[in-house]
């Protein structure tokens, strides 16, 4: 496996837990609080990504979860979550499409962002 993708399987397992958290919170924010898809996707992302960032730092990249790394990751991926939610609101897409599209994009984009930028010095 090319070095770039080393750790992707571990990242994916953590991503499954992230996805469960994200989807549950998205639908709670969307239905119980009647937030837009933009707000629901972003809020759910913030909680789920905080969990997965810390766990990925420890188990996938074997580097400390510093505030600088956290903010870098959250800023980039948070922008992606807002963009997907905004497009879903604009195009009147069902919520399930929003979370599926964001989950797939965030798995690949989040891993590449983490590997190439956020955890660049990782020995993994």
N, C-alpha and C positions, 0 to 999 in steps of 0.2 A: 504494500500500500504506500503510495507516495507520502512523503513527510507532511505535506500540507494537510492531509486528511487523518493523520494520526490523532487518536483521541475522539474521533467522530462517533464511534459506537458508545463510548461513555457519555458523551455529550447528548446523544440521542436518548439514552435511558433517562437521564436527568430531564431532558426535554419532554418526555412522556408525563412525568410528574408535574412539570411546569404547565403542560397543556391541560391537564385535569384541573389544576387550580385556576388557570386563565379562563377556561370555558365556563366553569361553575360561576365564577365571579362576574363574567361578562353577562350571563343571563340573569343573574340577580340584579345587577345594576340596570340592565335593560328593562326587565319586567317589574321588579318590585319597586324600583326607584324611578322608573320611566325616563332614564337618561338616554341621550342620543347614542348611536353606535360609536361615534367619535369618542365621546366621554367614557362610555362603557368599556370600549376596547383599551383606551389609554389607562384607565384606573385598574382594570384587571391585569393589564400588562405590568404596571408598576409593582403590584404585589407579587405576581408570579415570577417576574424577572429578578426581583430582589432575592427570592428564594434560590432560583437556579443560578444566579451569578455567584453567590457564596458557595454553593455546593460544587459548581463547575470549577471555581478557583481552586478548591481543595482537591477534588478527585480527578478532574480532567487535565488541568493545566499545572497542578502542583506548585502554585504561587500564592502568596498572600492576597487576600481580597481587600485591597487598599481603597480608600475613598476616591482617589484619582481614577483608578481603573473602573470603579463602580460608576462614577459620574460620566466617564467617557462612554461606557457601554449603554447606560440609561439614556443619554442624550441621543445617540445614534439610533438605537432601537426604539426609543420612545417616539422619535420623529416618524419612523416607519409605522408604528401602531396608530399614530394620529392620522397619517396619510391613508392607510387602509380603512380606518373608521370613517374618515371624511368622504372617501370615494363611495363607500357603502351607503352612507346617508344620501349623498348626491344622486346615486343611481338607484336608490330605494331597494337595495338588495336585502334578502332575508339575513337575519343574524347568523345563521349557521354558515352561510357563505363567507361572511366576514371573519369568523373565527377559524374556519378551515384555511382560507387564503392566508391569513396572518400567521397561523401556526406553521404552515409549510414555508412561507417566506422567512419567518424568524428562525426556523431551524437551520436553514442553509446560510442566510445572511448573518445570523448571530454567531454561528460557528466560525465563519470566515473572518468576521470582525474581531472575534475573540482571539483566534489563532494568529492573525496577521498584524493586529494593532494593539488590542487591550492587553493580551498576555504574550506579547511578542518574544520575551526572553525565556519562555517556558522550555524546559527540558523535554517535555512530552512530544 
